């Protein structure tokens, strides 16, 4: 059956924080009635699969697929589903296969009798689902494997990762993966895997010496704690010369997962100082294909990150962090001339070029977006039906992704805009809009429309000779040579600085902050203005300031008589004063929110087990769903543990996500006893205000005690009804934005933002009192 909606006028699972779905609401509140067995108020129509097992419909954007399975016994089976965004199995949320990769194989608990399956629509108008028995209680699979290429000139061990599925009701402990290449064995101990789920597991691979075959056979064995083989897979791995386009892997600091990137090494002339081209791919494109789209250059190396997947996070959020990780790795690998680092990309990668260029303007000598849209919401053309104060707060949380808001940061470098004038995917109007914006203030940009060019018109879509000639004509100045800076940010936690000036704290969080400063000819005076800045710092050593010096800020003069490498100024009672660096316990570039920012620093999901049986189950179900969702969307590897397993010393400096509340998660009192938000059964306290009821849910972020970098993210409910409402999230969807705190009620699946009781931002001291919250 397909469920339809006459009320929703935009795609239900568009990039909104709270999608409407009456079926999910009824599944979670227990009022759901099967359309096969009774009349229902919901609008259903029958559907049958095609010969390949797909249920095809153009109505999934506004509905979902409902299926039933009758079993004569209780057992764990594998749900192989594809094309769906989510899967609700007997009302329990599980991850789907939004992009129809065919890689989601979920161990699910099948009950005796009728089992229900509700699959929400994904990217394409088709959904497929089947059930079968697992081949092994714990098994390894190549469905979503991440591999490097072996490099003939290298001899160090490398990392790969593979899905391990635990189809049992017990935590899988003591397992290991044995990799065998040309008789060489390496055994990698693997972490625990929670019950009835899967995890992407890192494993080591041996490099080979003296072997030049283009492909090498690899066998992986999954070993139990006694060394017995539980499951095996075989595959081939490529073996290349370093000078060829090839894939490399690394362990990500975001979640400890294995990620890959691709490089296209230069065909360098002798004694050439190499450039670095950082090229970001489009939606559905792999990094390896992006790198291979270019001919090797004789003046620079090319590196292409992966955005944690072909679609990933549209280069925002964790896609942005992946790009930054790979950029630093690429610098170490190729040691480029720091004055010759360039940014380019195509389609979604063109968007990334606009976004990363605006966010980190002192990283690049020039940028070149190709077939790109400047902002995600501008491309998908989703607009909320109404803009209440609540919704405007969510829009404000998305300001760091607003490249047009940050457009004057493009003054740092040259810009080359490249777009086909017949592009049916990303309209050339996006390029023309940015041409118009830059034309109002930018002295150094080039614009080219390829006549008759579609979205992709061959390698010239990216490897366009005039584009690279433009890049070659630009160099990134040394910091000491930069005499004028105009810089803006909407979140210092994303982007805080340019060259020798840093916006450390804001007056109004997530609104535009900007600075405009220049250095006098004699290098003794810094003069400029600020907007929405409460703490600013200057690196006087990098600026090559001569002493005695002075800073004229917002028409106020401050003398700096003592030689200092760095000077902090704080705004107190509308007057700037020399200050110290704020405590790391406060907000700053190291940790500034919003809620999504908690999901980093090798994060750990901690579910509560000290409540009622139902509450404990719901805490685990939500933690498992989030881990599966991040694994699918971000090629992730999340560690899930119970509150009883949590040891703050063992998990020091790691981001912690708490599932549950102060009454049912014992880790709460360790990590959140001083939080201005307290969640109990029956109520939520927000500063000096209290909301009551068992139907409240909330997401919020706080700094982790005794850590200068990590945060605690909270997914909580004031009762089982509220815990079920917490499943409404889309915080792993690119384009969604959650402020520091959001509290809402269980009617969220029907009423969306109208269900939100409170949302907003904490103050620089992470308090409610100094923050800016919007109430219903």
Secondary structure, DSSP 8 states (H G I E B T S, - for coil): -EEE-SS--S-TTSS-SS---HHHHHHHHT----TTTS--SSEEE-----TTSEEE-TTGGG-EEEEEEEESS-EEEEEEEESEEEEEETTEEEE--TT--S--EEEEEE-SEEEEEEEEE-SSSEEEEEEE--SSSEEEEEEEEE---EETT--S-EEEEEEEEE-SSS-B-S-EEEEEETTEEEEEE---B-TTEEEEEEEEE---SS---SEEEEEEEEE-TTS-EEEEEEEEEEEE-TTS-EEEEEE-TTTS-EEEEEEE-----TT---EEEEEE--TT--HHHHHHTS---SSEEEEE--TTSSSTTTTSTHHHHHHHHHHHHHHHHH---TT-EEEEEETHHHHHHHHHHHH-TTS-SEEEEES--S-HHHHHT---S---HHHHHHHHHTGGG-TTTTGGGGGGSEEEEEEETT-SSS-HHHHHHHHHHHHTT-SSEEEEEETT--S--SGGGT--HHHHHHHHT-----GGG--EEEEEES-TTT--EETTEEEEEESSTTS-EEEEEEE-TTS-EEEEEEESEEEEEEETTTTT--SSEEEEETTEEEEE-S--SEEEEEEETTEEEEE----TTS-BTTB---GGGGS-SS-EEEE--SS-HHHHHHHHHHHHHHHHHHHHHH----EEEEGGG--TTTTTT--EEEES-TTT-TTHHHHSTT-SEEEETTEEEETTEEEESS-EEEEEEEE-TT-SS-EEEEEEESSHHHHHHGGG--TTSTT----SEEEEETTHHHHGGGGEEEEEE--TTS-STTSEEEE-
